[in-house]
Amino acid sequence: MTDKLLTWYKSQIESLDPKGEIVQIDTQAALIIYCSEIPSDESRQRPITPEELVHALIICILASTEFQYPVGKLYHEKHFAHGSKGSLSDEVDILILDSDNLAFAVWELKSAKDFQSER
């Protein structure tokens, strides 16, 4: 990942979330830190990767004043059981819940490079 790419994503995220209440980018520790109100089945502190920057930007866009999704309705890294009892092998990147806490949209994000091999 280039410094230019990181700088662009960081500036977009900070323009949508200037106080860092939803997402913080710690370039010194190379981490993206999500607020505790965002439900997640994984750590709220994630390494900075191109995919994680996209996740962070999407969450900030959805929670922005334009779209106003409550961050508590934006599930990040949701695991789903399937197959044998106790399996947690499926996950989605972003699950958007409606006012009844039912799935409204499910997003799995892949780079163009990874799409063919991982679909």
Protein Blocks (a to p, Z undefined) as FASTA:
>chain_A
ZZklmmmmmmmmmmmmmnopmbccdfknopacddfklgcfbdfbdcddfklmmmmmmmmm
mmmmklopafklmcghiaddehjehiakbccfbdcddfkopafbdcddddfklmmmmZZ
